[in-house]
Amino acid sequence: MKKLKTALIGLGNPIVGDDGIGIKVVEYIKDTFSLPENIEIIADVSLAGIGLVELFRGFDEIILVDSIQTNRYPKGTVVYLQPKNFVNAIHISDYHSMDFYTALEYCNQMYDDIPKDIKILGIEIFNAMEFSDHLSLEIQNKFEEIVNKVYKFILQENNERMKLNIL
């Protein structure tokens, strides 16, 4: 059976404080843990819209790790999301500045190799407006917990896929 090709992508802006948490988590996992061979790590992505979605081409599954700021969860909480959670995002008419959901829908119409299986791990952050290459103290204090939750999710998901491939 063919193994599913998965992209693990860390998103954010590494010089805007907590907004870089997705990049830092994925880089830490890459440098510290071993992952199954079918997972390709793309640790530092500052793209959005169509540029981001075009990175998905050729993969069977995408796992995005990014910051979120909803003020609905305690800071450092890891939330599992899917693209449909972004349907009500603000839609921008500029082709180059499309929001994620609109870009995903557009690319699904343009290309036949955009994966349908897209998982998003959002990490509730403290501050997305401060220029700094450091995480806030609150997020730093929860960093190990955040990394462990993301890593466990990746392994759990991969193990579930492997079970399906064996049948």
N, C-alpha and C positions, 0 to 999 in steps of 0.2 A: 504494500500500500504506500502511496505517496504521502510524505510528511507535509503538513501544511507549512507554508513559508510565512512567518510572522515578522512584522516590523514593530520594534519597541522604540517609540519616539518620545524624546524629552523636549517639551516646548517651553518657550518663555523668552524673556529678555534678561540675560545674565547681569546687566548693569542697572536693573530696576528692582533691587532688593528682593522681596519675596516672590516677585513675578518669575524669577529664575529657578524656583523650586523644582519644576519638572525636569529641567536640564540637570540640576545638581543631583537629584534622586537617581536618574537614569545613569549618569556618569559614575555615581558611587556604586550602583549595582554592577555596572560593567567592570569596574576596577576591583571589586571585592568578592563578588559571588560568581559561581559558574551557572551558565544557562544552557538549556538544550540547544543543540546545534542548528535547529530549524529557526531559531530566533536571531534576527539581525538587529543590532542596536544602532540607532541613529540618535546620538545623545544630545546634540546641540542644534536645535532648530528654532530659528527666529522667524520663520515664515508663517503666513496666514493665508486664508482664502484659497484661491486656485493654486498658488505655489505650493502650499502645504498638501492639498489633495492630490496634486500630480505626483508627489513622493509616494503615494499609496500604490501606484501602478505596479503590477506584477506580483504583489503580495496577496496571500489568501486571507490574512487577518492583520488588523492594525490594533496596537495598544498605545494610546496616547497618554502621556502623563503631563499635566499642566496645572497651573494655579487657577483657582476660582475665587471670586469675592462676592458671595451672596449675602453675607451676614445672617445666614440661617443656621450655620453650624459652628461649633467651637473651632477656633483657629487650629490648624494642623489636622483636621478631620479629612480622611480620604473618602471621596464619594464616587461611586460607580455611576457613570452616565453613558448614554447612547446618543447618536446624532439626533434622534427625534426630540431630545431634550432641548435642542437649539432651534426648533421650528419658529419660536416667537422672538428670536433675536432680531435686532434692528437690521433691516435689509438696506444696503447701500447700492445705489444705482451704478456707481463706478465699477467697471469690469475688474480693475486691479485691486479693489478694496472690498470685494464681496465677503460677507460673513461666512462662517464655516458651513452652515447648512445649505445656503444658496450655492456656494462653490461646490459642495459635494453633489448636489442635485444636477448642477450644470455639467460637472465632469462625468457623472453617470450617464448623461445623454451623449457626451462627446466620445467617451472611451468605453471599451468593453472589458477592460481589465482592472477596474476599480473594485476592491473587495467590498462585499456586503457586510462582513463581520468587522465592525469597528467598535472598539471599547475605549471609553475615556475615563481615566482616573483623575478626577479633579481634587486638588488639595486646597482647602479653604485657607486663605492667607490673611495676613494682618494688614499689609500695606503694599499697594501696587503703584504708588505714585512717587516713591522716594528713590532718587538716583543713588545707588550703592551696589557694590559687588558682594555685599554680605546680606545674609538673611536676618530678619528681625530676631531678637532674642527669644521671643515666644516660639517662633518656628524652629530656630536652632535647637531649643530645648526638646522639641518633639521630633527632630530629624530622624533619629534612629528608629523610633516607632513608625514614622511615615514610611521609611525605606523598607522596614520589615513587612508592613502591610502590602506595599506595592509588590515586593518580591514574592510574597506568599500568593498573591492574586495571580501573578504571572505563572508560577509553578502549578497552582491549582488548575488554572485554565489549560495549560499545556497538558497536564495529566489527563484531564477530561477529554481533550482532543485525541490523545494517544489511545485512550480506551475505545473511542469511537472508531479509530482507524484499525484497531485490532479485530473488531467484529466483522 
